[in-house]
Amino acid sequence: MINFQYARADDVADAVRRISADPTAKFIAGGTNLIDLMKEDVERPSRLIDISRLPLKSVEETADGGVRIGALVPNSDLAWHPLIEQRYPLLSSAILAGASQQLRNMASTGGNLLQRTRCFYFYDTATPCNKRKPGSGCSAIDGINRISAILGTSEACIATHPSDMCVALAALEAKVHVAGPKGERVIAFNDFHRLPGNTPQLDTSLQPNEIVIAVELPAQNFSKNYSYLKIRDRLSYAFALVSVAAALELEGGTIKQARLALGGVAHKPWRDATAETALRGKPANQATFTHAADLLLRDAKGFAHNTFKIELARRSIVRALTQAAQATPQSQSDKKIR
Amino acid sequence: MARTSTAKRSRNPLPVPGKISVAMTVNGVETTLEVAPWTTLLDALRDHLDLTGTKKGCDHGQCGACTVLVDGRRVNSCLTLAVMKDGAEVTTIEGLVTEGALHPLQQAFIDHDAFQCGYCTPGQICSAVGLIAEGKAKNVDEIRELMSGNICRCGAYPNIVAAIQQAMNKIGVKP
């Protein structure tokens, strides 16, 4: 690892002051992604500002029936928090589908949002990568791209966002609370992560001098009809080839409200308003689900090694929606897909 | 043509960061260390405290060989900076023996031959201590899933699961 300076932030305002004063500094909380990237020489901060002791570790009910999650709540604590297990089981399930228990014990809520892609070329400093070194080119487009994106790609980057938790947060329409030199602001989850376009070095709309302080969940929790289905090369402890967060509100056999978010397929958790609208008011059956899947994947584009993801995504969407409709969510320990 | 370098060395190179004092309780013993900011907890344990039971496998959080308990929770010590754990209580494989008696998990790993080469074993056992403390694993599927962060290249998984079940019974947690 490179040499770097270390400092501890006293409070959120101090953290913002310190990051504003040094553009080459980075915040560190759980460190599970950042330290790994520093060992790989991908991230080279001159200074780490330790925010792990800031008082952002509570999970609290909000006045309008939602829940506010402090940015430093560890992933494991969040997945197993009674409020989340009971009221937002989709989020709990998605978190438990990701990483390992050791990593979930360390990784923070805010850090999960800000983790970087696991594209092989982003990690391999001997190869060009527009995300790591803007303008150097994308090695994945004509390289080993089995794990790459099929939706929302650009000529500059076909990397995917690696998080499971964020797929559920997208489906639940969470809000991200951030603080900066000018005070606090709230970012809708769909606006937090961005598509690569010509600037794939930017993963999110968070500004360099801002800090994530909380994630807020709205009251609507889809706690009855949901499923998080993750398809990967190993049964556990592997990133998604395709994952689906499905959430339905049913009235009899009819879909009143639907949310559908995909992981492993794009630079951000992927939602499609057209596909969700097509589910609303329709009977909760295979024909409806297949139609929504076809709509969501209408612009999907495969590369040399990942075209299989399009059909995999189609089937995963139908299966996850079926599991949600039947109130038989995918177990994250019994790996049989029913 | 005379060779002239356009690259000038900075007259004020960045100062090499000084060492930082970190106080930790390691296996019940209060310890003060002087470490560089980039020293991982794993390297601090192995190279500064000679606690070499904790193993360096991948050094990237992918194998679990470096698993230790920090304030009772299992973590990957290779992705933990020692400076960030000032004031923490750390337990390694060396700290599991009490009054000369093996921890029930250590005994269970022996009883079930839950290893071949043994390199992953300290991490497996510390991880299983964390698993039992969490109290979430109620059946074999859940033990396997919650132990998935510990890779055993010898493939001793069936015996590792059996050992953890035995220890759970002994400690009084129904697997």
Interface residues (C-beta under 8 A of the other chain):
Chain A: M1 I2 N3 F4 Q5 Y6 I28 G31 T32 I35 D36 M38 K39 E40 S46 L48 D50 S52 S76 W80 A99 S100 Q101 Q102 L103 N105 M106 S236 Y237 S331 Q332 S333 D334 K335
Chain B: L14 V16 P17 I20 A36 P37 W38 T40 D59 H60 G61 G64 T67 R73 R74 V75 N76 L79 T80 L81 V83 M84 S127 G130 L131 E134 K136 N139 D141 E142 R144 E145 L146 M147 S148 G149 N150
